[in-house]
Amino acid sequence: MSAARPLTTLRTIAVTAALPLLLTACGYGSNATDDDKQTEVAAGAEKLSADEVKIGYFPNLTHGTALVGVQEGLLQKELGGTRIKASTFNAGPSEMEALNAGSIDIGWIGPSPAINGYTKSNGKNLRIISGSASGGVKLVVNPDRIKTLDDLKGKKIATPQLGNTQDVAFLNWIAEKGWKVDAESGKGDVSVVRTDNKITPDAYKSGSVDGAWVPEPTASKLVSEGAKVLLDEADLWPDKKFVITNIIVSQSFLKEHPDVVEAVLRGSVKTNEWINANPEEAKASANKALEELSGKALPADVIDPAWKSITFLDDPLARTLDAEAEHAVKAGLLEKPDLKGIYDLAPLNKVLRAEGKDEVDDAGLGAE
């Protein structure tokens, strides 16, 4: 899996009936959860240009910046009297629908739904304004059936959903091995079995799949039940980094409330700094947030390895997003997208400069 190459001229590929499912996120299910909550505002705190900011994220470890930032009050602190209204989602399409409908203003989301949302709106609905997390995706297998990567041929491997971020990554890996798989049906030298992450552990235990290319904490859940990590996707990328979560904003909210956007970004940067300086406390905070959202905390044998495999960072790793889009095109699941303008990193770089940190790059895909 190589670094991104410059986007070339539009190449037309027949769009299958699977396209509406394409490029969804790596969460569980497809609907918003019913746990909207407003954070507490300090007495006398001064409002910014909006009374509230509606943010969305997943109850998922790869969205740890949002989980911890809300849980610890680090995001609200930067917003002063502008209140956070938080909503959680279980998949990218529902979060994108919420952004398009104005139900959320800012969201933590995977690269694939961001690409899909941007291209389907002809570049008019969102901007990526920051990175949030890298990594946290593994190929885990039944060690009795699969000893080496070559043993995957002829086996059944689960991915979360047709065309989602992990599905595209696995299809690209298969192609680079020289094996053939029909992207839509998943049939070929390897059987790609699209399975909801909630169901994958049961599918593994029943023997209906031999392994899975999945995000955390599903990967570590499988390992806790006897699976073995055969490949960490980070090992396939330059510097072992690839985007798994970005922060997006609606273009209208960015235009109307730049001070609020900047405050959220400042909170995100400070949250990531706190996470990296206090990994054990941050892990506990994220797990507490998950327990409040789902009613159940993750056990230590799942959250400990899962948390270690995720890197929290501000850089959106733009070149890897470009590469992920190209992988979807190569698989025949996406028309060649024009991603020019998908990023606006000026507010983030302003925050980073003020914090004495290095600026980040948009790989030539920034808004003019």
Backbone torsions as a table, in degrees:
resi	resn	phi	psi	omega
1	MET	NA	113.6	-171.9
2	SER	-98.0	169.5	175.9
3	ALA	-67.9	163.5	-176.0
4	ALA	-65.7	147.5	172.8
5	ARG	-104.9	160.4	179.1
6	PRO	-59.6	144.4	178.2
7	LEU	-65.6	135.4	178.7
8	THR	-100.2	-173.7	-178.9
9	THR	-64.6	154.8	-176.8
10	LEU	-57.8	129.5	178.6
11	ARG	-116.6	123.0	-176.2
12	THR	-83.1	128.4	175.8
13	ILE	-127.4	139.2	179.4
14	ALA	-58.5	130.0	-178.8
15	VAL	-93.9	121.7	-177.3
16	THR	-83.4	174.0	177.7
17	ALA	-64.9	-12.9	-179.1
18	ALA	-78.2	-11.1	-172.1
19	LEU	-58.1	-37.4	178.2
20	PRO	-59.1	-24.4	178.2
21	LEU	-87.7	-11.0	-170.7
22	LEU	-65.8	145.1	171.0
23	LEU	60.1	42.8	174.3
24	THR	-87.5	172.4	-174.9
25	ALA	-84.4	-179.9	-173.5
26	CYS	-101.7	28.2	-179.8
27	GLY	-89.8	-164.8	-174.1
28	TYR	-111.7	113.3	178.6
29	GLY	85.8	-158.9	-173.5
30	SER	-142.3	6.3	-174.2
31	ASN	-117.6	155.5	174.3
32	ALA	-69.3	148.3	176.5
33	THR	-88.8	162.6	-176.5
34	ASP	-98.1	53.1	-176.4
35	ASP	-131.6	35.7	176.2
36	ASP	-55.2	137.1	178.1
37	LYS	-144.8	151.1	176.6
38	GLN	-107.4	138.0	-179.1
39	THR	-82.4	159.6	179.8
40	GLU	-80.3	135.5	180.0
41	VAL	-104.8	136.3	180.0
42	ALA	-64.6	139.7	180.0
43	ALA	-58.2	131.3	177.5
44	GLY	80.6	0.4	-179.6
45	ALA	-66.7	138.5	-176.5
46	GLU	-82.3	133.5	178.2
47	LYS	-74.8	153.2	170.0
48	LEU	-87.9	-151.6	-174.2
49	SER	-78.0	-6.2	177.8
50	ALA	-128.7	147.4	177.5
51	ASP	-67.8	-36.3	180.0
52	GLU	-147.8	161.0	173.5
53	VAL	-127.0	128.1	-177.5
54	LYS	-95.4	115.7	-177.8
55	ILE	-115.5	151.6	179.4
56	GLY	-130.8	148.5	177.7
57	TYR	-163.6	174.4	179.3
58	PHE	-98.8	149.1	168.5
59	PRO	-78.6	68.9	-170.0
60	ASN	-143.8	143.9	-177.2
61	LEU	-61.1	-31.2	178.8
62	THR	-69.0	-9.7	173.0
63	HIS	-106.2	32.5	-175.8
64	GLY	-59.7	-31.6	178.7
65	THR	-58.9	-46.6	179.5
66	ALA	-69.1	-44.2	179.8
67	LEU	-55.9	-50.7	-177.6
68	VAL	-73.3	-40.7	-178.5
69	GLY	-60.9	-38.8	176.2
70	VAL	-75.3	-45.8	-176.7
71	GLN	-59.4	-42.2	-176.7
72	GLU	-90.4	-2.1	-179.9
73	GLY	74.8	13.7	-176.4
74	LEU	-72.5	-33.5	176.8
75	LEU	-73.4	-45.8	-178.6
76	GLN	-61.9	-36.5	-179.7
77	LYS	-56.0	-41.0	-178.2
78	GLU	-74.7	-20.2	-177.2
79	LEU	-90.5	-7.8	178.7
80	GLY	59.6	-122.8	-178.3
81	GLY	-84.8	-1.3	174.9
82	THR	-83.3	115.6	-171.4
83	ARG	-81.1	143.4	172.4
84	ILE	-87.4	130.4	167.2
85	LYS	-111.2	111.7	-173.6
86	ALA	-102.8	136.3	174.3
87	SER	-128.6	143.1	176.5
88	THR	-111.8	150.8	-176.2
89	PHE	-130.4	159.9	-179.2
90	ASN	-107.8	-4.0	177.4
91	ALA	-164.5	160.2	-176.2
92	GLY	-61.4	-43.7	-176.7
93	PRO	-57.0	-42.8	-179.1
94	SER	-68.2	-34.1	177.3
95	GLU	-69.3	-39.1	177.4
96	MET	-64.9	-39.6	176.7
97	GLU	-60.8	-40.7	179.3
98	ALA	-65.1	-40.4	177.7
99	LEU	-64.0	-45.7	-178.6
100	ASN	-64.6	-31.7	-179.1
101	ALA	-85.7	-6.4	-177.9
102	GLY	82.8	10.3	179.1
103	SER	-75.3	-25.1	168.7
104	ILE	-131.5	156.0	179.4
105	ASP	-104.8	-37.1	-175.6
106	ILE	-134.5	139.8	-178.5
107	GLY	-142.9	147.4	168.1
108	TRP	-91.8	128.0	-172.1
109	ILE	-156.2	158.2	178.7
110	GLY	-73.1	164.6	-177.3
111	PRO	-64.9	-38.3	-175.1
112	SER	-65.8	-48.3	176.7
113	PRO	-64.8	-29.0	175.8
114	ALA	-65.1	-44.5	177.1
115	ILE	-61.0	-47.9	-177.6
116	ASN	-62.0	-45.6	-179.5
117	GLY	-63.2	-40.9	-179.0
118	TYR	-65.8	-45.4	-176.7
119	THR	-71.5	-37.3	-179.1
120	LYS	-68.1	-25.1	179.0
121	SER	-95.4	8.1	-176.2
122	ASN	56.7	37.5	175.0
123	GLY	75.4	21.8	-172.9
124	LYS	-110.7	-7.0	-172.0
125	ASN	-103.7	-30.2	-171.8
126	LEU	-142.6	164.5	165.7
127	ARG	-132.5	145.3	167.3
128	ILE	-85.1	124.5	-174.2
129	ILE	-114.2	-6.7	178.4
130	SER	-169.9	160.7	166.0
131	GLY	-87.6	176.0	177.4
132	SER	-147.8	-42.8	-177.1
133	ALA	-151.6	153.5	176.4
134	SER	-131.1	149.0	173.2
135	GLY	84.7	-155.9	177.9
136	GLY	77.0	26.8	177.7
137	VAL	-131.3	131.4	-177.0
138	LYS	-139.3	152.8	168.1
139	LEU	-95.9	114.6	179.1
140	VAL	-118.3	142.6	-171.3
141	VAL	-139.2	163.9	171.7
142	ASN	-74.9	113.0	-174.8
143	PRO	-68.0	-16.2	177.0
144	ASP	-77.6	-23.4	-176.9
145	ARG	-106.3	-25.7	-174.7
146	ILE	-132.8	117.6	179.8
147	LYS	-102.6	-36.1	-176.8
148	THR	-131.6	168.7	178.4
149	LEU	-61.4	-34.4	179.2
150	ASP	-64.9	-23.5	-179.7
151	ASP	-70.8	-10.2	-179.9
152	LEU	-67.1	-24.2	-179.7
153	LYS	-60.4	127.5	-178.9
154	GLY	86.8	-2.4	-177.8
155	LYS	-99.7	169.2	-179.5
156	LYS	-107.6	116.3	-175.6
157	ILE	-121.1	128.7	-179.0
158	ALA	-84.0	143.3	165.4
159	THR	-128.9	160.8	-172.2
160	PRO	-65.9	-35.8	-174.0
161	GLN	-169.9	147.6	177.9
162	LEU	-54.1	122.5	175.8
163	GLY	77.6	4.4	178.5
164	ASN	-77.0	176.9	-172.0
165	THR	-56.4	-45.3	-179.5
166	GLN	-72.8	-34.2	178.4
167	ASP	-61.8	-45.6	179.0
168	VAL	-63.8	-41.5	179.6
169	ALA	-62.5	-42.0	-179.5
170	PHE	-68.7	-42.0	177.1
171	LEU	-60.0	-39.5	179.2
172	ASN	-66.9	-40.9	178.0
173	TRP	-62.6	-42.2	178.3
174	ILE	-59.9	-45.2	-179.6
175	ALA	-62.9	-39.2	-179.8
176	GLU	-70.4	-20.2	173.2
177	LYS	-77.7	-11.3	-177.7
178	GLY	87.3	8.9	178.4
179	TRP	-90.3	161.6	-177.0
180	LYS	-115.7	131.5	173.7
181	VAL	-142.0	133.5	173.0
182	ASP	-72.7	117.6	-171.5
183	ALA	-61.3	-39.7	-175.5
184	GLU	-71.6	-47.5	-176.4
185	SER	-85.2	-22.8	-176.8
186	GLY	79.2	7.3	-177.6
187	LYS	-93.3	142.7	177.9
188	GLY	159.0	-147.7	-178.1
189	ASP	-61.9	-28.7	169.9
190	VAL	-124.6	140.3	175.1
191	SER	-90.4	113.6	178.3
192	VAL	-92.7	113.0	-173.5
193	VAL	-105.6	108.3	-178.5
194	ARG	-75.2	118.0	-171.5
195	THR	-139.6	127.6	177.2
196	ASP	-54.9	137.8	-178.3
197	ASN	-56.8	-28.3	177.4
198	LYS	-65.5	-31.8	-174.0
199	ILE	-91.8	-22.9	-173.2
200	THR	-54.1	-44.5	178.3
201	PRO	-58.4	-40.3	177.9
202	ASP	-68.0	-38.1	177.8
203	ALA	-63.9	-37.7	177.6
204	TYR	-66.3	-46.7	-178.5
205	LYS	-63.1	-33.9	-179.2
206	SER	-78.6	-13.5	-179.1
207	GLY	86.7	6.8	-179.6
208	SER	-75.8	-17.0	169.1
209	VAL	-130.6	152.1	-178.7
210	ASP	-95.6	-8.2	-179.1
211	GLY	175.9	-173.4	-177.3
212	ALA	-157.1	144.3	171.4
213	TRP	-105.1	99.2	-166.7
214	VAL	-142.0	160.1	176.8
215	PRO	-83.6	170.4	172.9
216	GLU	-79.3	145.6	10.5
217	PRO	-93.8	7.1	-178.0
218	THR	-59.4	-41.3	-178.8
219	ALA	-59.2	-48.1	-178.9
220	SER	-70.1	-28.9	174.3
221	LYS	-62.4	-43.2	178.0
222	LEU	-65.1	-40.9	178.4
223	VAL	-62.2	-38.6	179.0
224	SER	-63.8	-17.9	-180.0
225	GLU	-105.9	15.6	171.9
226	GLY	111.5	-6.9	178.4
227	ALA	-73.2	165.4	-179.9
228	LYS	-124.1	139.0	175.0
229	VAL	-74.6	117.6	178.9
230	LEU	-98.0	-26.8	-178.1
231	LEU	-156.3	133.3	170.1
232	ASP	-98.9	123.6	-175.7
233	GLU	-58.0	-27.8	179.7
234	ALA	-57.2	-29.6	-179.0
235	ASP	-68.5	-12.2	-179.0
236	LEU	-92.0	-5.3	-173.4
237	TRP	-113.3	150.1	174.5
238	PRO	-56.7	135.5	-179.5
239	ASP	60.7	12.7	179.3
240	LYS	57.9	32.7	179.1
241	LYS	-127.2	136.0	173.1
242	PHE	-152.2	146.6	-175.0
243	VAL	-71.3	132.7	172.7
244	ILE	-118.9	-26.1	177.5
245	THR	-143.1	131.4	174.4
246	ASN	-117.0	169.2	169.3
247	ILE	-110.0	128.7	178.3
248	ILE	-117.6	160.3	177.3
249	VAL	-141.6	147.9	173.3
250	SER	-70.2	141.2	-177.3
251	GLN	-62.4	-34.7	-179.7
252	SER	-66.9	-41.0	179.6
253	PHE	-67.7	-38.6	178.3
254	LEU	-61.4	-39.7	-179.0
255	LYS	-71.5	-40.3	-173.8
256	GLU	-83.6	-28.8	-173.7
257	HIS	-135.9	60.3	-178.9
258	PRO	-62.1	-29.7	179.8
259	ASP	-68.3	-35.5	178.4
260	VAL	-69.7	-43.0	178.1
261	VAL	-60.4	-44.2	179.7
262	GLU	-62.9	-37.7	179.8
263	ALA	-67.0	-41.2	177.4
264	VAL	-63.1	-41.8	178.9
265	LEU	-65.4	-39.0	177.3
266	ARG	-63.2	-40.5	176.4
267	GLY	-64.8	-38.5	178.6
268	SER	-66.0	-44.8	179.2
269	VAL	-61.2	-44.2	-179.6
270	LYS	-69.8	-32.6	176.5
271	THR	-66.2	-45.9	178.2
272	ASN	-61.4	-38.5	177.8
273	GLU	-62.9	-42.3	179.9
274	TRP	-67.7	-41.0	177.4
275	ILE	-57.9	-47.8	-176.1
276	ASN	-71.2	-27.4	178.2
277	ALA	-84.2	-21.8	-175.7
278	ASN	-134.8	62.8	-171.5
279	PRO	-59.5	-38.1	-178.7
280	GLU	-71.4	-44.4	176.7
281	GLU	-62.9	-40.4	-179.7
282	ALA	-65.3	-40.8	177.5
283	LYS	-60.8	-44.5	178.8
284	ALA	-63.5	-39.0	178.8
285	SER	-64.3	-45.0	178.7
286	ALA	-62.6	-41.3	-179.2
287	ASN	-67.4	-36.6	176.2
288	LYS	-64.0	-41.1	177.7
289	ALA	-62.9	-42.7	178.4
290	LEU	-62.4	-39.9	179.3
291	GLU	-63.4	-41.8	179.0
292	GLU	-65.9	-34.4	-177.4
293	LEU	-81.4	-36.9	-173.7
294	SER	-110.4	-13.3	-178.2
295	GLY	87.6	1.0	-177.3
296	LYS	-149.7	127.6	176.2
297	ALA	-81.1	158.3	176.5
298	LEU	-81.1	138.2	177.4
299	PRO	-69.2	160.3	-175.3
300	ALA	-59.8	-37.2	-176.8
301	ASP	-72.7	-7.3	174.7
302	VAL	-103.1	-51.7	-173.5
303	ILE	-71.5	-32.3	-176.9
304	ASP	-62.1	-54.2	178.7
305	PRO	-70.3	-32.4	-179.9
306	ALA	-64.1	-46.3	-177.9
307	TRP	-63.2	-38.4	-179.6
308	LYS	-65.1	-26.5	-174.7
309	SER	-85.9	-4.9	-178.7
310	ILE	-105.7	133.4	175.7
311	THR	-107.5	126.5	178.8
312	PHE	-98.7	125.3	-172.6
313	LEU	-153.1	162.3	-178.4
314	ASP	-92.1	-25.1	-179.1
315	ASP	-66.2	125.5	178.7
316	PRO	-75.1	-4.2	178.3
317	LEU	51.7	56.1	-171.0
318	ALA	-57.9	-36.3	-178.8
319	ARG	-64.7	-30.3	179.5
320	THR	-76.8	-30.2	173.7
321	LEU	-64.5	-42.9	176.7
322	ASP	-58.4	-42.6	179.9
323	ALA	-65.8	-41.0	179.8
324	GLU	-62.3	-38.5	176.2
325	ALA	-63.2	-41.9	178.9
326	GLU	-63.6	-35.5	178.7
327	HIS	-64.1	-39.0	177.5
328	ALA	-65.6	-38.1	176.3
329	VAL	-63.7	-46.3	179.7
330	LYS	-59.8	-33.7	-179.9
331	ALA	-76.4	-9.3	-179.3
332	GLY	83.2	16.9	-177.1
333	LEU	-100.8	-6.5	-174.5
334	LEU	-149.2	137.2	169.4
335	GLU	-68.9	151.2	-179.4
336	LYS	-56.6	116.8	-176.6
337	PRO	-87.0	151.5	170.0
338	ASP	-98.8	103.0	-175.4
339	LEU	-94.5	5.0	178.5
340	LYS	-59.0	124.6	179.2
341	GLY	97.0	-1.3	-178.3
342	ILE	-69.5	-24.1	-179.6
343	TYR	-104.8	143.2	162.3
344	ASP	-135.1	96.4	-175.3
345	LEU	-99.4	5.9	-179.8
346	ALA	-59.8	-45.9	178.7
347	PRO	-62.3	-40.3	178.8
348	LEU	-64.0	-45.4	-178.8
349	ASN	-64.6	-31.6	174.4
350	LYS	-62.6	-44.9	178.7
351	VAL	-64.1	-44.6	-178.5
352	LEU	-62.3	-41.1	178.0
353	ARG	-61.2	-43.7	-178.9
354	ALA	-64.6	-28.1	180.0
355	GLU	-91.0	2.4	179.8
356	GLY	73.5	26.6	-178.7
357	LYS	-107.9	162.1	179.3
358	ASP	-70.7	143.2	175.1
359	GLU	-71.9	162.9	-179.2
360	VAL	-117.2	163.2	-170.3
361	ASP	-112.8	146.5	-179.6
362	ASP	-101.1	9.9	177.2
363	ALA	56.0	31.0	178.8
364	GLY	78.5	11.1	-177.2
365	LEU	-110.5	25.1	-177.5
366	GLY	-85.3	157.9	175.7
367	ALA	-70.8	145.3	-179.7
368	GLU	-85.6	NA	NA
